[in-house]
Amino acid sequence: MNLFLALASAMVLGAGDFVGGLAAKKARAVVVVVWSNAAGLATALTLVGLLSRSGSSWNEVFWGALAGLCGSAGAVLLYRALASGVMSLVAPTTAAAAAALPVVAGVLTGDRLSALAVIGVVCALAAVLLVSLSGDGSGESADRRAMLRSLALALLAGAGFGAFFVFLAHTSSDTSLWPLVWARCASLTAILLFILVRRTSPALSARPARLALLSGVLDMGSSALFLVAVRDGSLAVVGLLSSLYPISTVLLARLVLKERIRGIQHVGVALAVGSVVLLAWN
């Protein structure tokens, strides 16, 4: 059952990224994140009321809020990358960067890399190189620049999500939903202040609004499924399976958007997913 929940968490998160990317194609990414965070916060509060049997601590407030700020920055960058780039390439690139950062943070704090982790980091670097390759025709130079820009945004988004996991790991409980509530509170406050300073309207038309709200619900639903799965299961196995979320994003992009990528980029996508598996296994 725990394995099924972990896989469900991955598929739901990948679907949430896909839906959020669709919304960002029709509206500004920062506004999409406002709506998705609002839906995520409402979902988190509902789940806390249903599943949490204890209160929260200041430790969860501090680290959860810090994680939320990094996560919101990652979400804005991810949605911008998904809106302007090829989802089949952006999603695994983001996942590879998100999986690699906690490993790097561990090394900086004294951890030693296992052989699997070293191979995973090498695969992640190779994946970024391969997915950035496109045709050689001069007429494709503008498309190539746009693709490289979207991949750079994907890497930065992955760094934001990686920092989210690093900071969330400092909370006192791996199964409490309260850190996710504080993360959403902090991220939503920061994004609202940002659009207020920039005088950006938070309004969305009907379809992008529905997509953004659905993205927020799916994202928080994925986090809840992960926490339920890890409560009685192996963290290594559950974490491994939950890290496979780019698969559903790529499949939806192929089925819904009819995206096509080059053969060498398929190898890059496979390496990116493989790096996530190796780093999660580590």
C-alpha positions as CSV (number, residue, x, y, z in Angstrom):
1,M,0.0,0.0,0.0
2,N,2.8,2.4,0.9
3,L,4.5,1.8,-2.5
4,F,1.2,2.5,-4.3
5,L,0.8,5.8,-2.3
6,A,4.4,6.8,-3.2
7,L,3.8,6.2,-6.9
8,A,0.5,8.0,-6.6
9,S,2.3,11.0,-5.0
10,A,4.8,11.1,-7.9
11,M,2.1,10.9,-10.6
12,V,-0.1,13.6,-8.9
13,L,2.8,16.0,-8.5
14,G,3.8,15.5,-12.2
15,A,0.2,16.2,-13.2
16,G,0.2,19.3,-11.0
17,D,3.3,20.6,-12.7
18,F,1.8,20.0,-16.1
19,V,-1.4,21.8,-15.2
20,G,0.5,24.7,-13.7
21,G,2.6,25.0,-16.8
22,L,-0.5,25.1,-18.9
23,A,-1.9,28.0,-16.8
24,A,1.5,29.8,-17.1
25,K,1.2,29.7,-20.9
26,K,-1.9,31.9,-20.6
27,A,-0.9,34.2,-17.6
28,R,2.1,35.5,-15.7
29,A,3.8,32.8,-13.7
30,V,3.9,34.8,-10.5
31,V,0.1,35.2,-10.6
32,V,-0.4,31.5,-11.3
33,V,1.7,30.8,-8.2
34,V,-0.4,33.1,-6.1
35,W,-3.6,31.2,-7.1
36,S,-1.9,27.7,-6.7
37,N,-0.5,28.6,-3.3
38,A,-3.9,29.8,-2.1
39,A,-5.4,26.5,-3.2
40,G,-2.5,24.6,-1.7
41,L,-2.9,26.5,1.7
42,A,-6.6,25.8,1.8
43,T,-5.9,22.1,1.0
44,A,-3.2,21.9,3.6
45,L,-5.4,23.4,6.3
46,T,-8.2,21.0,5.5
47,L,-5.8,18.0,5.6
48,V,-4.3,19.2,8.9
49,G,-7.8,19.3,10.4
50,L,-8.5,15.8,9.2
51,L,-5.1,14.1,9.8
52,S,-3.0,15.9,12.3
53,R,-3.5,15.0,15.9
54,S,-1.1,17.5,17.5
55,G,-0.2,21.1,17.4
56,S,2.8,22.8,15.8
57,S,6.2,24.0,17.1
58,W,8.3,27.1,16.5
59,N,10.8,24.8,14.8
60,E,8.2,23.8,12.2
61,V,7.1,27.4,11.8
62,F,10.7,28.7,11.1
63,W,12.0,25.9,8.9
64,G,8.6,25.5,7.2
65,A,8.5,29.2,6.3
66,L,12.0,29.2,5.0
67,A,11.3,26.2,2.9
68,G,8.2,27.8,1.6
69,L,10.1,30.9,0.4
70,C,12.5,28.7,-1.6
71,G,9.7,26.6,-2.9
72,S,7.7,29.6,-4.1
73,A,10.7,30.9,-6.0
74,G,11.2,27.5,-7.5
75,A,7.5,27.3,-8.5
76,V,7.6,30.7,-10.3
77,L,10.8,29.8,-12.2
78,L,9.4,26.3,-13.1
79,Y,6.1,27.7,-14.4
80,R,8.0,30.3,-16.5
81,A,10.2,27.4,-17.9
82,L,7.2,25.2,-18.6
83,A,5.4,28.1,-20.3
84,S,8.2,29.0,-22.6
85,G,10.0,25.7,-23.1
86,V,9.4,22.0,-23.9
87,M,7.7,20.4,-20.9
88,S,9.3,17.0,-21.8
89,L,12.7,18.6,-21.2
90,V,12.0,21.1,-18.5
91,A,10.4,18.6,-16.0
92,P,13.3,16.1,-15.8
93,T,15.9,18.8,-15.8
94,T,14.2,20.4,-12.8
95,A,13.9,17.1,-11.0
96,A,17.6,16.3,-11.5
97,A,18.6,19.6,-10.0
98,A,16.2,19.3,-7.1
99,A,17.5,15.8,-6.3
100,A,21.2,16.9,-6.6
101,L,21.1,19.9,-4.3
102,P,20.4,18.0,-1.1
103,V,23.3,15.7,-1.9
104,V,25.6,18.7,-2.4
105,A,24.3,20.3,0.8
106,G,25.1,17.0,2.6
107,V,28.7,17.0,1.3
108,L,29.2,20.6,2.4
109,T,28.1,19.7,5.9
110,G,30.4,16.7,6.1
111,D,28.6,13.8,4.4
112,R,30.5,11.5,2.2
113,L,29.1,10.6,-1.3
114,S,28.3,7.0,-2.0
115,A,29.2,5.5,-5.4
116,L,25.5,5.7,-6.4
117,A,25.4,9.4,-5.5
118,V,28.5,10.2,-7.6
119,I,27.0,8.3,-10.6
120,G,23.7,10.2,-10.0
121,V,25.4,13.6,-10.0
122,V,27.3,12.7,-13.2
123,C,24.1,11.5,-14.9
124,A,22.4,14.8,-13.9
125,L,25.2,16.9,-15.5
126,A,25.2,14.7,-18.6
127,A,21.4,15.0,-18.8
128,V,21.5,18.8,-18.7
129,L,24.1,18.8,-21.6
130,L,22.1,16.4,-23.7
131,V,18.7,17.9,-23.3
132,S,20.1,21.3,-24.3
133,L,21.2,19.9,-27.7
134,S,19.0,20.8,-30.7
135,G,19.3,21.0,-34.5
136,D,22.2,22.8,-36.2
137,G,20.2,24.8,-38.7
138,S,20.7,28.6,-38.6
139,G,16.9,29.1,-38.7
140,E,16.7,27.3,-35.3
141,S,19.0,29.8,-33.5
142,A,16.1,31.7,-31.9
143,D,14.4,28.5,-30.8
144,R,17.7,27.2,-29.4
145,R,18.2,30.4,-27.3
146,A,14.7,30.1,-26.0
147,M,15.2,26.4,-25.1
148,L,18.5,27.2,-23.4
149,R,16.8,29.9,-21.4
150,S,14.0,27.6,-20.3
151,L,16.5,25.0,-19.2
152,A,18.5,27.6,-17.2
153,L,15.2,28.5,-15.5
154,A,14.5,24.8,-14.9
155,L,17.9,24.4,-13.2
156,L,17.2,27.4,-11.0
157,A,13.8,26.1,-10.2
158,G,15.3,22.7,-9.3
159,A,17.7,24.5,-6.9
160,G,14.7,26.2,-5.3
161,F,12.9,22.9,-4.8
162,G,16.1,21.3,-3.6
163,A,16.5,24.0,-1.0
164,F,12.8,23.4,0.0
165,F,13.6,19.8,0.8
166,V,16.8,20.7,2.6
167,F,15.1,23.2,4.9
168,L,12.0,21.0,5.4
169,A,14.3,18.2,6.6
170,H,15.2,20.5,9.6
171,T,11.6,20.3,10.9
172,S,11.0,18.2,14.0
173,S,8.7,15.6,12.3
174,D,8.8,13.9,8.9
175,T,5.1,13.1,9.0
176,S,3.5,16.3,10.4
177,L,1.5,18.4,7.9
178,W,2.0,21.6,9.8
179,P,5.4,22.5,8.1
180,L,3.5,22.5,4.8
181,V,1.0,24.9,6.2
182,W,3.7,27.3,7.3
183,A,5.5,26.9,4.0
184,R,2.4,27.9,2.1
185,C,1.7,30.8,4.5
186,A,5.2,32.2,4.0
187,S,5.3,31.7,0.2
188,L,1.8,33.2,-0.3
189,T,2.7,36.2,1.8
190,A,5.9,36.8,-0.1
191,I,4.3,36.4,-3.5
192,L,1.5,38.8,-2.6
193,L,3.9,41.4,-1.4
194,F,5.9,41.0,-4.6
195,I,3.0,41.6,-6.9
196,L,1.8,44.5,-4.7
197,V,5.2,46.2,-5.0
198,R,5.3,45.5,-8.8
199,R,1.6,46.6,-9.0
200,T,0.7,43.4,-10.8
201,S,-2.9,42.5,-11.0
202,P,-3.6,39.1,-9.3
203,A,-6.6,38.6,-11.5
204,L,-6.8,35.6,-13.8
205,S,-9.3,34.7,-16.5
206,A,-11.5,31.7,-15.9
207,R,-9.5,28.9,-17.6
208,P,-6.0,29.8,-16.2
209,A,-7.6,30.3,-12.8
210,R,-9.1,26.9,-12.8
211,L,-5.8,25.4,-13.9
212,A,-3.8,27.2,-11.2
213,L,-6.2,26.2,-8.5
214,L,-6.1,22.6,-9.6
215,S,-2.3,22.7,-9.7
216,G,-2.2,23.9,-6.1
217,V,-4.6,21.2,-4.9
218,L,-2.6,18.5,-6.8
219,D,0.7,19.7,-5.4
220,M,-0.5,19.6,-1.8
221,G,-2.3,16.3,-2.4
222,S,1.0,14.9,-3.6
223,S,2.7,16.1,-0.4
224,A,0.0,14.5,1.8
225,L,0.2,11.2,0.0
226,F,4.0,11.2,0.5
227,L,3.7,11.8,4.2
228,V,1.1,9.1,4.6
229,A,3.3,6.7,2.7
230,V,6.4,7.4,4.6
231,R,4.7,7.2,8.0
232,D,4.6,3.4,7.9
233,G,7.1,2.7,5.0
234,S,10.7,2.9,4.2
235,L,11.9,6.5,3.6
236,A,14.5,5.3,1.0
237,V,11.9,3.3,-1.1
238,V,9.1,5.9,-0.7
239,G,11.5,8.7,-1.5
240,L,12.7,6.8,-4.6
241,L,9.3,6.2,-6.0
242,S,8.0,9.8,-5.2
243,S,11.0,11.2,-7.1
244,L,9.7,9.8,-10.4
245,Y,7.2,12.7,-10.9
246,P,8.6,13.9,-14.2
247,I,7.3,10.8,-15.9
248,S,3.7,11.9,-15.7
249,T,4.6,15.4,-16.8
250,V,6.4,14.1,-19.9
251,L,3.6,11.6,-20.7
252,L,1.0,14.4,-20.4
253,A,3.1,16.7,-22.6
254,R,3.4,14.0,-25.2
255,L,-0.3,13.0,-25.1
256,V,-2.0,16.4,-24.7
257,L,0.5,18.8,-26.3
258,K,1.9,16.4,-28.9
259,E,5.5,17.4,-28.0
260,R,8.3,15.8,-29.9
261,I,12.0,15.9,-29.0
262,R,15.1,14.6,-30.7
263,G,16.6,11.2,-30.1
264,I,19.6,12.5,-28.2
265,Q,17.3,14.5,-26.0
266,H,15.4,11.3,-25.2
267,V,18.7,10.0,-23.8
268,G,19.1,13.2,-21.7
269,V,15.6,12.7,-20.3
270,A,16.3,9.1,-19.4
271,L,19.6,10.2,-17.7
272,A,17.7,12.9,-15.8
273,V,15.2,10.4,-14.5
274,G,18.0,7.9,-13.8
275,S,19.9,10.5,-11.8
276,V,16.8,11.2,-9.7
277,V,16.5,7.4,-9.0
278,L,20.1,7.1,-8.0
279,L,20.2,10.2,-5.8
280,A,16.9,9.2,-4.1
281,W,18.2,5.6,-3.6
282,N,21.3,7.1,-2.0
